[in-house]
């Protein structure tokens, strides 16, 4: 697609938010996330892992987005 850039990044690593802002030349308008936490097969443990990943993604989005009230889309698979 013309004008598209693809970057691979673990958003949990230190400085990931700064890398994203650098790539964008500022802050993001929208943050979309599609992720899956490692599954253990234990329903309660997997739920906690999924929720922790969603929380981390939300904090990441708050840091890189222009407006904290801006749109965030999160898709989780288990």
MOFENWO-V448821 format. One record per residue. N is the residue number from 1. RES is the residue in one letter. SS is DSSP state (2 for helix, 1 for strand, 0 for the rest). NEAR is the number of other C-alpha atoms within 8 Angstrom. Layout:
n->N res->RES ss->SS near->NEAR
n->N res->RES ss->SS near->NEAR
This chain:
n->1 res->X ss->0 near->3
n->2 res->X ss->0 near->3
n->3 res->X ss->0 near->4
n->4 res->X ss->0 near->5
n->5 res->X ss->0 near->4
n->6 res->X ss->0 near->4
n->7 res->X ss->0 near->4
n->8 res->X ss->0 near->4
n->9 res->X ss->0 near->5
n->10 res->X ss->0 near->6
n->11 res->X ss->0 near->8
n->12 res->X ss->0 near->6
n->13 res->X ss->0 near->6
n->14 res->X ss->0 near->4
n->15 res->X ss->0 near->6
n->16 res->X ss->2 near->11
n->17 res->X ss->2 near->10
n->18 res->X ss->2 near->8
n->19 res->X ss->2 near->8
n->20 res->X ss->2 near->9
n->21 res->X ss->2 near->12
n->22 res->X ss->2 near->8
n->23 res->X ss->2 near->7
n->24 res->X ss->2 near->8
n->25 res->X ss->0 near->6
n->26 res->X ss->0 near->7
n->27 res->X ss->0 near->9
n->28 res->X ss->1 near->10
n->29 res->X ss->0 near->9
n->30 res->X ss->0 near->8
n->31 res->X ss->1 near->10
n->32 res->X ss->1 near->7
n->33 res->X ss->1 near->9
n->34 res->X ss->1 near->7
n->35 res->X ss->1 near->7
n->36 res->X ss->1 near->8
n->37 res->X ss->0 near->11
n->38 res->X ss->0 near->6
n->39 res->X ss->0 near->7
n->40 res->X ss->0 near->7
n->41 res->X ss->0 near->5
n->42 res->X ss->0 near->7
n->43 res->X ss->2 near->7
n->44 res->X ss->2 near->6
n->45 res->X ss->2 near->8
n->46 res->X ss->2 near->14
n->47 res->X ss->2 near->8
n->48 res->X ss->2 near->8
n->49 res->X ss->2 near->10
n->50 res->X ss->2 near->12
n->51 res->X ss->2 near->8
n->52 res->X ss->2 near->8
n->53 res->X ss->2 near->9
n->54 res->X ss->2 near->10
n->55 res->X ss->2 near->8
n->56 res->X ss->2 near->9
n->57 res->X ss->2 near->10
n->58 res->X ss->2 near->9
n->59 res->X ss->2 near->8
n->60 res->X ss->2 near->10
n->61 res->X ss->2 near->11
n->62 res->X ss->2 near->9
n->63 res->X ss->2 near->7
n->64 res->X ss->2 near->12
n->65 res->X ss->1 near->13
n->66 res->X ss->0 near->8
n->67 res->X ss->0 near->7
n->68 res->X ss->0 near->7
n->69 res->X ss->0 near->4
n->70 res->X ss->0 near->9
n->71 res->X ss->0 near->7
n->72 res->X ss->1 near->10
n->73 res->X ss->1 near->7
n->74 res->X ss->1 near->8
n->75 res->X ss->1 near->7
n->76 res->X ss->1 near->10
n->77 res->X ss->1 near->6
n->78 res->X ss->0 near->7
